[in-house]
Amino acid sequence: MIDILMPRLSDTMTEGAIAAWRRRPGDAVAAGDVLVEIETDKAVMEQESYESGTLAEILVDVGETVAIGTPIARLDDGSGSAPERSARSAASPTPDAPAAALIADPPAAAPAAIAPNARPEPPREAAERLIATPLVRRLARERGTDLSAIMGSGPGGRIVRADLDALPRGRAAPLAPSVWAVTTSEDGRGSAAVPFDAIRHTVASRLTESATSTPTFTATASADVDDLLALRAQINAAIADTDATRKVTLNDLFVRAVGLALRAHPGVNASYSPEGRGQTLVHARVNVGVAVASPAGLVVPVVRDADRAAVSVIASATKELIGKASERRLTAEELSEGTFTISNLGMYGVEHFTAIINPPQGAILAIGGAQDELVMIEGAVVTRTRVRYTLTADHRIIDGALAAQFLATLTGLIQNPIRIVA
């Protein structure tokens, strides 16, 4: 009998929540089978088993959160007793470990093992809990639908998306109390308390730490983007007949331009380290994170080697990452090893803003929307389209002059966009 532990699936993860069990007690499990969906501080991830056997017992129900290393289930491997702890199972899981459930000996105080041929009943609380996919639960929250009023048509009565979509348009049952705890305050505000999930909790914790512990400064620049917009239209027209999924956005061009500017100024593509008297960790690879507003909160998937990737490749990668973010399917690898972040609110009509650094990175660029402005060119007043962008930098490793040089290089690339795709 062996224990399946809550694994560490990202460098910032300290605990995980069970989103859904894919196997029930008594089910046969083969090595590589998906056992459980775990909600981490960044995404919902499928976890596989390292070993084959029979799922004997579920120790942590759906919706419960436990610390890394806590036993979440027991697997009967047919040995009849707990095996010696292997080096793999004894070691603390790392962010680079495969997305698989880790196995270790049961603790001394563990309950008695369940017989291999027994098929125990699932915990009563778990049996009474609604069975629905993570996507359905998210859509229900967004639509204000009470899942308890829906009969699931999936296996075992599982509520699937088709069940939600079959509801008449405009019908939205009140949200269950477990989702919205509505209370009326003394001043009559009628407040609704929405508990943080793992992702929102991590966003709040990390950005609070960043804003309170990192000495930052900001620098703003602007660029004429008429030629950049014309180039984007030309690229999209050229690839329209071959692959519409590779359609390039203004943000894709900015990702590439930022990648080139970081290559030219590696001191901005860096992180602070407190080792010794303090160190600047200069990163050889240029991995640009793109801030995405997902249903669960802010996530930052990473476009790797943005200084070397073609714009069309960046466009395809970004679209795939944004799609995964909307469905909470991003992997730990897709969310890790970023060296710089871009946050773009231009599509919401925001002209200018500042962003908080995404630790442990040294800087972040906040991009506003394109605006028509009157400018003087060779004595004549003309209308040009301009974009403002603001760099927030860690002043421990990036000085004002370096930030200005980076922004000047970026502006030059944007105003001479052929250099972005050359």
C-alpha positions, 0 to 999 in steps of 0.5 A: 500500500502506498500513498499518493502525495500532493505534488509541487507543480510550480516554484510558487506552489505551497498547497493545492486544491482537489478539482476533480477525481478521475478514478473512484476507490476500487478502480484499477489504475495503470501507470500514466493514468490520470488520477486527479485534477489539481488546482494550483496557484497558477492553473488546474492540472491533470495528475498521473500515477507513477505506479499501477494498482487499485485506488484503495482510498481517497483521503482529500475530497473535491474542493479541499486544499492541503499542503504539498506532501500531504497524502491525498489518496492510497494506491494498493499495488498488490504488495500487501505492505508499504514498500521502501521509500524510493529516492524519487518519492522521498525527494521533495517534488520540484517545478520541473517534475512531470505532471504526475502524482508522487508516491511515498510510504504512508505515515505511521498514523495512517489508517489501516489499508483497504483490502485489494479486492474491496471496493469501499464506498466513497466518503459521504461528503464527496458522494453528495458533492456535485459532479461537474467538470472544472470548465462547467463549474467556471461557466456556472459561476460566470452565468450565475447558474446553480448546478444543483438544479441541473441533471447531468447527462455525462458518465455517472451523472456528471454535469457537462457543458452541453447540460449548461448550454441546454438551459433556456437563454436568460435563465440563471438560477441564484448562485449557490451559497458556497460560491457567493456568501451574501451578507448585509452590512450595517451600512446597508451595502449588501456586500457579497463575499467571494472567497479567493481561490488558489490563483487569486490568493497567489496573485494577491500575495505575490503582488503585495510582496512585490509592491512592498518589498521592491524599490521601483521607478517608472519611465514612460515613452510613446511611439508613432505606430502608423507604420507598425499598423500598416505592416501588421495589415500587410502580414495578415493579408499575406498569410490569410490564404494559408493559415488564418490562425497565425493572424498577427496582433499589435501585441504580438509585434510588441512581444517581438520588439520587446524581445529584440530590445531586451537582447540589446540591453541584457541588463533589463532582462534580469532578476535581483538576487540577495546572495552576498551583497546582492547580485544581478542575475542576467538571463541568457534567454529572452522569455517574455511573459504575457499577462492574461486576464483569465476567469480565475484571475491574472496569469502570465504564460511565457513566450520563450525566446521571443527575440529569435521567434518569427512574429507569426510563430509568436502569434500562434503561441500567444493564441494557444496560451490565451486559449489554455488560460481561458480554460485553465489548462496551462501547464507549469512549464508554460507559466515558468521561467519568464524573464520579463512581462508585458501587460497590455490594456490597450484593447480596453481603451486604456491610454496609459497605466503602470504595472507591478513587477511580476517577481522575480523578474526585474521589469514589466512593460505596461502598454496602452491603447493606440490613439489618434493625436495631432502632431507637428511634422515639418511645419504641418499639423497632421494626425498620427496614431501613437501608443504610450508604454511605461516601464516599471523597473527594479531600481536595485538592478536597473538604473534610470539611464538603462531604462531610458536606453531600453525604451529608446531602442524599443521606440526605434523598433516600433517606428521602424517596424521592418527591423522587427520582422527582419 
